[in-house]
Amino acid sequence: MSGAKRIFDPIHRFIELDAGEAALLEAPALQRLRRLRQLGLAYLAYPSAEHTRFSHALGALAIGTRVIDALRVRSPDAFASDAAFATQRRLLRASLLLHDIGHGPFSHASEAVLGVRHESRTAEILALPQLVEPLAALEIDPADHRRREARRVDDGANAVHADRQSRVAFRAGCKEGTDPEVIDDRRVSQTRFRRRTA
């Protein structure tokens, strides 16, 4: 597949993106996440905890993908068709890549100073022209995506939290965290899912 990309992550190993996702990742709104520390000023106490919102977004995508793929295997009735699965997978992956684009410097600490929550900034950033073309290439309407973003990220919230726990434990040298390898079809099979309508 031309334009596809493989990115190595120390926690999730190789994360694969299709050409449309790779183009979305190249948008300046996502590239700025490379300069935003996930843990704000925590690196002052934990010098190795310098991971970025960029690496976290990729990690959340990796976990979310494993979960939705396992769900399809273990609960095929959760999706009305192969096309419905492909659409949900594409939306989930894009939402997980985009879930932190509203954050400013120093993470949540800047919200109090700026007086704006990152969720509000996310909606504004999704409206930027630089994201229209990459989202359109993924067959995602930015206006519709803004309305659905909260639900998609909520659907992927466990992926977001699981990556955050794993990454913090790995970078800060803690012994605890979520082992991303545990998130597989065994965990998904223990949960009941019902089909959602868009």
LUMKOL-906414 format. One record per residue (C-alpha): residue in one letter; chain; x, z, y. Coordinates in pm, 1 decimal, decimal comma, padded with zeros to 6 digits. Layout:
BEGIN
<"A"; "A"; <X; Z; Y>>
...
END
This chain:
BEGIN
<"M"; "A"; <00000,0; 00000,0; 00000,0>>
<"S"; "A"; <00164,0; -00118,0; 00322,0>>
<"G"; "A"; <00207,9; 00144,7; 00591,0>>
<"A"; "A"; <00157,2; 00433,8; 00348,9>>
<"K"; "A"; <00379,4; 00735,7; 00393,2>>
<"R"; "A"; <00521,1; 01012,3; 00175,1>>
<"I"; "A"; <00629,3; 01330,3; 00351,0>>
<"F"; "A"; <00822,8; 01602,4; 00175,4>>
<"D"; "A"; <00705,2; 01957,6; 00231,9>>
<"P"; "A"; <00896,3; 02255,5; 00084,6>>
<"I"; "A"; <00572,8; 02418,7; -00031,7>>
<"H"; "A"; <00355,1; 02127,6; -00144,6>>
<"R"; "A"; <00628,9; 01878,6; -00234,9>>
<"F"; "A"; <00537,7; 01517,3; -00156,0>>
<"I"; "A"; <00227,3; 01468,9; 00055,6>>
<"E"; "A"; <00097,6; 01114,5; 00045,8>>
<"L"; "A"; <-00087,1; 00948,0; 00331,8>>
<"D"; "A"; <-00250,6; 00609,1; 00328,5>>
<"A"; "A"; <-00179,1; 00360,5; 00607,9>>
<"G"; "A"; <-00474,4; 00476,0; 00818,8>>
<"E"; "A"; <-00380,1; 00842,7; 00788,2>>
<"A"; "A"; <-00016,5; 00760,8; 00869,5>>
<"A"; "A"; <-00132,5; 00578,4; 01184,6>>
<"L"; "A"; <-00346,8; 00880,1; 01281,2>>
<"L"; "A"; <-00047,5; 01108,2; 01226,8>>
<"E"; "A"; <00156,9; 00894,7; 01469,7>>
<"A"; "A"; <-00090,5; 00954,1; 01756,2>>
<"P"; "A"; <00067,2; 01159,8; 02037,1>>
<"A"; "A"; <-00207,8; 01423,2; 02000,5>>
<"L"; "A"; <-00085,9; 01496,1; 01647,0>>
<"Q"; "A"; <00283,2; 01449,7; 01718,8>>
<"R"; "A"; <00265,4; 01726,0; 01983,3>>
<"L"; "A"; <00189,7; 01967,2; 01697,8>>
<"R"; "A"; <00557,7; 01932,7; 01600,9>>
<"R"; "A"; <00639,8; 02138,2; 01911,3>>
<"L"; "A"; <00379,0; 02411,7; 01860,7>>
<"R"; "A"; <00479,7; 02709,5; 01650,5>>
<"Q"; "A"; <00211,7; 02820,3; 01408,4>>
<"L"; "A"; <00287,2; 03188,0; 01471,0>>
<"G"; "A"; <00347,5; 03187,3; 01844,8>>
<"L"; "A"; <00619,6; 03440,0; 01927,2>>
<"A"; "A"; <00645,6; 03589,7; 01576,4>>
<"Y"; "A"; <00975,2; 03403,1; 01527,4>>
<"L"; "A"; <01134,2; 03663,0; 01758,7>>
<"A"; "A"; <01079,7; 03926,5; 01489,3>>
<"Y"; "A"; <01097,4; 03690,9; 01189,1>>
<"P"; "A"; <01360,1; 03428,2; 01279,4>>
<"S"; "A"; <01277,9; 03198,7; 00988,2>>
<"A"; "A"; <00904,7; 03191,9; 01072,3>>
<"E"; "A"; <00940,5; 02885,5; 01291,9>>
<"H"; "A"; <00703,2; 02650,9; 01115,9>>
<"T"; "A"; <00483,0; 02429,3; 01326,0>>
<"R"; "A"; <00117,5; 02341,6; 01343,4>>
<"F"; "A"; <00225,1; 01993,3; 01231,9>>
<"S"; "A"; <00361,5; 02114,1; 00897,0>>
<"H"; "A"; <00059,5; 02343,1; 00857,1>>
<"A"; "A"; <-00183,6; 02052,1; 00913,5>>
<"L"; "A"; <-00004,6; 01853,2; 00642,3>>
<"G"; "A"; <-00013,2; 02152,9; 00408,0>>
<"A"; "A"; <-00384,8; 02208,4; 00465,9>>
<"L"; "A"; <-00439,8; 01839,1; 00388,9>>
<"A"; "A"; <-00242,6; 01876,6; 00063,4>>
<"I"; "A"; <-00446,3; 02175,3; -00054,0>>
<"G"; "A"; <-00779,0; 02030,3; 00059,4>>
<"T"; "A"; <-00701,9; 01710,5; -00130,0>>
<"R"; "A"; <-00624,4; 01902,2; -00449,4>>
<"V"; "A"; <-00949,9; 02094,1; -00416,3>>
<"I"; "A"; <-01175,4; 01793,6; -00352,5>>
<"D"; "A"; <-01006,5; 01592,1; -00629,4>>
<"A"; "A"; <-01052,2; 01881,0; -00873,5>>
<"L"; "A"; <-01412,9; 01918,9; -00761,8>>
<"R"; "A"; <-01479,7; 01557,2; -00850,0>>
<"V"; "A"; <-01336,8; 01608,5; -01199,5>>
<"R"; "A"; <-01511,4; 01941,1; -01269,4>>
<"S"; "A"; <-01836,8; 01890,2; -01077,8>>
<"P"; "A"; <-01903,3; 01516,4; -01062,9>>
<"D"; "A"; <-02264,2; 01583,3; -00957,7>>
<"A"; "A"; <-02136,0; 01721,5; -00626,9>>
<"F"; "A"; <-02112,8; 01361,0; -00502,8>>
<"A"; "A"; <-02394,9; 01107,4; -00510,4>>
<"S"; "A"; <-02158,3; 00818,8; -00588,5>>
<"D"; "A"; <-01796,5; 00706,1; -00590,0>>
<"A"; "A"; <-01849,7; 00579,1; -00234,6>>
<"A"; "A"; <-01984,4; 00919,3; -00124,9>>
<"F"; "A"; <-01680,3; 01089,9; -00276,7>>
<"A"; "A"; <-01442,2; 00848,7; -00101,0>>
<"T"; "A"; <-01618,6; 00908,2; 00232,1>>
<"Q"; "A"; <-01613,2; 01287,6; 00196,0>>
<"R"; "A"; <-01248,1; 01282,2; 00089,8>>
<"R"; "A"; <-01149,7; 01062,4; 00384,8>>
<"L"; "A"; <-01341,4; 01282,7; 00632,6>>
<"L"; "A"; <-01200,3; 01603,8; 00488,2>>
<"R"; "A"; <-00842,3; 01475,5; 00498,9>>
<"A"; "A"; <-00878,0; 01353,1; 00859,8>>
<"S"; "A"; <-01038,6; 01681,8; 00964,9>>
<"L"; "A"; <-00761,3; 01884,4; 00807,5>>
<"L"; "A"; <-00499,7; 01675,3; 00987,9>>
<"L"; "A"; <-00686,9; 01724,0; 01316,1>>
<"H"; "A"; <-00798,0; 02085,0; 01283,4>>
<"D"; "A"; <-00525,0; 02231,4; 01509,2>>
<"I"; "A"; <-00492,7; 01963,1; 01779,2>>
<"G"; "A"; <-00660,9; 02185,0; 02038,4>>
<"H"; "A"; <-00396,1; 02456,5; 02024,0>>
<"G"; "A"; <-00165,9; 02513,1; 02316,2>>
<"P"; "A"; <00177,6; 02671,3; 02338,3>>
<"F"; "A"; <00206,1; 03021,8; 02191,2>>
<"S"; "A"; <-00092,3; 02950,5; 01967,6>>
<"H"; "A"; <-00392,7; 03180,3; 02019,5>>
<"A"; "A"; <-00209,9; 03386,7; 02283,0>>
<"S"; "A"; <-00243,9; 03100,3; 02533,8>>
<"E"; "A"; <-00623,5; 03100,4; 02501,9>>
<"A"; "A"; <-00651,4; 03426,4; 02696,0>>
<"V"; "A"; <-00424,1; 03293,7; 02970,8>>
<"L"; "A"; <-00582,7; 02948,6; 02994,0>>
<"G"; "A"; <-00935,7; 03077,9; 02948,5>>
<"V"; "A"; <-01014,2; 02798,6; 02700,5>>
<"R"; "A"; <-01052,7; 02833,1; 02325,4>>
<"H"; "A"; <-00870,4; 02578,1; 02111,1>>
<"E"; "A"; <-01198,1; 02457,3; 01958,8>>
<"S"; "A"; <-01313,7; 02338,8; 02303,0>>
<"R"; "A"; <-00984,7; 02161,4; 02359,4>>
<"T"; "A"; <-01014,6; 01997,5; 02016,1>>
<"A"; "A"; <-01341,9; 01829,6; 02116,9>>
<"E"; "A"; <-01181,5; 01702,6; 02439,8>>
<"I"; "A"; <-00872,2; 01572,7; 02259,9>>
<"L"; "A"; <-01081,9; 01391,8; 01997,7>>
<"A"; "A"; <-01238,1; 01197,2; 02286,8>>
<"L"; "A"; <-00899,0; 01062,1; 02403,5>>
<"P"; "A"; <-00851,3; 00684,1; 02376,0>>
<"Q"; "A"; <-00527,8; 00735,3; 02174,0>>
<"L"; "A"; <-00737,9; 00863,4; 01880,6>>
<"V"; "A"; <-01015,8; 00602,7; 01892,6>>
<"E"; "A"; <-00819,7; 00325,6; 01716,7>>
<"P"; "A"; <-00664,2; 00537,3; 01437,4>>
<"L"; "A"; <-00999,7; 00704,5; 01365,4>>
<"A"; "A"; <-01176,3; 00366,8; 01367,5>>
<"A"; "A"; <-00918,8; 00238,1; 01114,1>>
<"L"; "A"; <-01030,7; 00525,3; 00889,4>>
<"E"; "A"; <-01393,4; 00422,4; 00950,4>>
<"I"; "A"; <-01457,0; 00742,8; 01143,0>>
<"D"; "A"; <-01657,4; 00736,8; 01464,6>>
<"P"; "A"; <-01481,9; 00977,2; 01704,6>>
<"A"; "A"; <-01813,8; 01085,9; 01861,9>>
<"D"; "A"; <-01962,3; 01154,1; 01518,7>>
<"H"; "A"; <-01638,1; 01319,6; 01406,9>>
<"R"; "A"; <-01653,1; 01562,6; 01700,8>>
<"R"; "A"; <-01998,9; 01674,5; 01586,8>>
<"R"; "A"; <-01892,2; 01699,6; 01222,8>>
<"E"; "A"; <-01545,3; 01846,2; 01283,2>>
<"A"; "A"; <-01658,2; 02210,1; 01269,0>>
<"R"; "A"; <-01839,6; 02152,7; 00939,8>>
<"R"; "A"; <-01553,8; 01956,3; 00782,5>>
<"V"; "A"; <-01297,7; 02216,2; 00881,7>>
<"D"; "A"; <-01531,9; 02487,9; 00759,0>>
<"D"; "A"; <-01553,1; 02297,6; 00428,6>>
<"G"; "A"; <-01175,3; 02290,6; 00422,7>>
<"A"; "A"; <-01130,4; 02642,8; 00561,4>>
<"N"; "A"; <-00999,7; 02775,4; 00233,0>>
<"A"; "A"; <-00737,4; 02500,2; 00236,8>>
<"V"; "A"; <-00641,6; 02595,4; 00593,5>>
<"H"; "A"; <-00613,8; 02965,1; 00505,6>>
<"A"; "A"; <-00436,9; 02902,3; 00174,9>>
<"D"; "A"; <-00170,8; 02690,5; 00343,1>>
<"R"; "A"; <-00131,6; 02941,8; 00624,7>>
<"Q"; "A"; <-00076,1; 03227,0; 00375,7>>
<"S"; "A"; <00168,4; 03024,8; 00166,6>>
<"R"; "A"; <00362,4; 02897,8; 00465,9>>
<"V"; "A"; <00387,8; 03237,7; 00637,2>>
<"A"; "A"; <00501,8; 03402,9; 00313,4>>
<"F"; "A"; <00757,3; 03127,3; 00251,1>>
<"R"; "A"; <00894,8; 03115,6; 00607,0>>
<"A"; "A"; <00889,5; 03488,7; 00680,0>>
<"G"; "A"; <01044,6; 03580,6; 00346,3>>
<"C"; "A"; <00745,1; 03777,8; 00220,1>>
<"K"; "A"; <00665,1; 03809,8; -00147,6>>
<"E"; "A"; <00293,1; 03757,1; -00102,5>>
<"G"; "A"; <00087,2; 03451,8; -00025,9>>
<"T"; "A"; <-00122,7; 03196,5; -00204,7>>
<"D"; "A"; <00056,8; 02993,8; -00468,5>>
<"P"; "A"; <-00056,7; 02636,7; -00391,5>>
<"E"; "A"; <-00012,3; 02541,4; -00757,0>>
<"V"; "A"; <-00294,4; 02782,2; -00847,6>>
<"I"; "A"; <-00539,5; 02571,0; -00650,1>>
<"D"; "A"; <-00634,9; 02332,3; -00921,8>>
<"D"; "A"; <-00931,1; 02243,6; -01134,2>>
<"R"; "A"; <-00942,9; 02588,9; -01296,9>>
<"R"; "A"; <-01031,2; 02757,1; -00968,9>>
<"V"; "A"; <-01274,2; 02484,1; -00869,2>>
<"S"; "A"; <-01447,1; 02497,1; -01208,7>>
<"Q"; "A"; <-01533,2; 02863,2; -01154,4>>
<"T"; "A"; <-01735,1; 02782,2; -00843,2>>
<"R"; "A"; <-02078,3; 02624,9; -00835,3>>
<"F"; "A"; <-02118,7; 02333,9; -00597,0>>
<"R"; "A"; <-02423,9; 02151,2; -00486,5>>
<"R"; "A"; <-02435,5; 01808,9; -00332,7>>
<"R"; "A"; <-02447,9; 01798,2; 00046,0>>
<"T"; "A"; <-02609,4; 01528,9; 00246,7>>
<"A"; "A"; <-02417,6; 01405,7; 00546,9>>
END
